Amino acid sequence: MPTEPTTPHPATDPATPHPDVPSPATPDPTTPHPARRDLLRTGLATGAVTALGLAAGAAGAGEAAAAPATAPDRTLTLTGHLPTGAADFVYLPVEVPEGVREIAVSYGYDKPPVPAGTPGNSCDIGIFDERGTDLGGSGFRGWSGGFRTEFSLSRSAATPGYLPGPVNPGTWHVVLGPYQIAPQGLDYHVEVTLRFGAPGPQFTPRYPAERARGRGRAWYRGDCHLHTIHSDGRRRPEEVAAGARAAGLDFIVSTDHNTSSSHAVWGPLAGPDLLIVPGEEITTRNGHWLALGLEGGQFVDWRYRSRDEEFPRFVRQVHRSGGLVVPAHPYCPYVACQWKFGYDQADAVEVWNGPWTYDDESAVDTWDGRLAVALREGRSWLPAMGNSDAHSEPQVIGSPHNVVLAEDLTRDAVLDGLRDGRSWLAESQAVRLEFTVTGHGRQAGIGEELTVPADAPLDVRLDVSGVPGGTVRLITDEGQMHQESLPAGGSGSVVWRTTASLAAYVRAEVRHPKPDGTPGKGNAMGPDLPWGPMAALTNPIVLRPEEH
């Protein structure tokens, strides 16, 4: 259970908002659906925007007249009211004159009491510079969701979640994201302080290397869903890197919500023993997805819904960079988390997110059901992934993680292994396994295909350790075909025989015992899970009968 109510974990605290929630999404205001987007383009529903602290004769609301570099700070106060049903994003224009060294923003909003079961007010914040707010455009300068009440940025530095860089004159936009509005509406109050002076030295990003010291073709362990203080995590990047090393991981992917700001600080924290790959978690209003393997500093927009038909555009953006598109925790029960974009354009799917819960069971069942359909239709199948989604203590980095067969410990090799499904999911470094199918003088492993005569006997073998009293389940397109318990020491081998005529694929699960100590049969009634918590899960070995 998290120590702070603002950083819950989807699998441990169902009574609180999901940690990914504070970054909602909407389509670009210039695309169709004007009823939802055109409303509040300037950020005003009912209420007013006023300018405080401006010199006499300054421009109107949200504007500041040009001033010399020695001018005193100027604070603009922007207020307004958002009714229930307001647009996903509210764009507040701010005129930035010449000579501004730093922009500092703070905000707040009312939280009136609401009836039981009714969502209260929750509102995110971010900023776009003079280059504009177009969807996928170049104006993005940072996002902190609902995790911070204030931020600043300049040429030299920025609050985590925001991008250092030039503070050029022009129309900037503070962006509010009201993802929940109470029946009474939401009253917001934003203060923008413009600080004048010399711009300061240019910020130099330090992106991580794309290669670490590997072992050649080998199995490498990595967590591909992690958060830091650059979004809604409470761990600093250096703490995440230390946690990854303590967990015995070979690689991690940085996936802060809706921002690329952390990419620039990972360089010194990587090393020969730890590959760090830039990424992002894109939190739309119709589900969250991971962009794994982005170029350093690359930003992926999140301001759209499924019906806007914008998702394919950003899939293409990630694929052009050689990255992977992975729907995250698709059955998470929190606001805007359930996956609504389909899986046809995905490269893998996260079926295990943090401690094992009901939504993971649903994700595995859906993934397994799609395997047989894909193989029947001659399409590529979707690999499974598992990640910790760790935000803060006591959430455990690397629980679970992916064990990937890669040609070496490089960004491209690891992504290739994940894309091809040459991977299995482990609860921790303590869990180890080997999974093969052998027959007719041939052998295949996880993520591979074995083509043999239809009736040739095939021996399915799983060697596992690190799961005391665990339960091994062997599953095909017909469902569970074999179940066997491990000894108290947690190590054992299970062998089961089938043929390519009987099984289109075979995969393995290793479960902990249920709370009552039994292995489970999948038919439990009542509040408990049908099986014990997952300890390991493999991607399938595909079995194909030879054609004559």
Salt bridges, closest charged atoms under 4 A:
ASP20 OD2 - HIS18 ND1 3.64
ASP20 OD1 - HIS227 NE2 3.80
ASP20 OD1 - HIS257 NE2 3.09
ASP20 OD2 - HIS288 ND1 3.26
ASP20 OD2 - HIS329 NE2 2.38
ASP20 OD1 - HIS391 NE2 3.58
ASP73 OD2 - ARG195 NE 3.64
ASP88 OD2 - ARG36 NH1 2.89
ASP88 OD1 - ARG285 NH1 3.74
ASP88 OD1 - ARG305 NH2 2.78
GLU102 OE1 - ARG195 NH1 2.56
ASP129 OD2 - ARG131 NH2 2.67
ASP129 OD2 - ARG141 NH1 3.27
ASP187 OD1 - HIS81 ND1 2.58
GLU191 OE2 - HIS189 NE2 3.98
ASP232 OD1 - HIS257 NE2 2.98
ASP232 OD1 - HIS391 NE2 3.20
GLU238 OE2 - ARG236 NH1 2.55
GLU239 OE2 - ARG236 NH2 3.62
ASP250 OD1 - ARG215 NH1 3.60
ASP273 OD2 - ARG245 NE 2.77
GLU281 OE1 - HIS225 NE2 2.81
GLU281 OE1 - HIS227 NE2 2.94
GLU281 OE1 - HIS257 ND1 3.39
GLU281 OE2 - HIS288 ND1 3.27
GLU281 OE2 - HIS329 NE2 3.38
ASP301 OD2 - ARG303 NH2 2.76
ASP308 OD1 - HIS33 NE2 3.35
ASP308 OD1 - ARG36 NH2 3.58
ASP308 OD1 - ARG37 NH2 2.46
GLU310 OE1 - ARG313 NH1 3.39
ASP344 OD1 - ARG370 NH2 3.84
ASP347 OD2 - HIS319 NE2 2.71
GLU350 OE2 - HIS225 ND1 2.88
GLU361 OE2 - ARG511 NH1 2.71
ASP368 OD1 - ARG507 NE 2.78
GLU377 OE2 - ARG376 NH2 3.72
GLU377 OE1 - ARG379 NE 2.75
ASP389 OD1 - HIS225 NE2 2.87
ASP389 OD1 - HIS227 NE2 3.04
ASP389 OD1 - HIS391 ND1 3.68
GLU393 OE2 - ARG235 NH2 3.41
GLU407 OE2 - ARG217 NH1 2.31
ASP408 OD2 - ARG211 NH1 3.51
ASP412 OD1 - ARG411 NH1 2.36
ASP416 OD1 - ARG419 NH1 2.66
ASP420 OD2 - ARG422 NH1 2.69
GLU427 OE1 - HIS512 NE2 2.76
GLU449 OE1 - ARG544 NE 2.98
ASP459 OD1 - ARG497 NE 2.87
ASP463 OD2 - ARG461 NE 3.09
GLU484 OE1 - HIS482 NE2 2.85
GLU509 OE1 - ARG473 NH1 2.79
GLU509 OE2 - ARG507 NH1 2.85
GLU509 OE1 - ARG511 NE 2.97
ASP528 OD2 - LYS514 NZ 2.99
GLU546 OE2 - ARG442 NH1 2.80
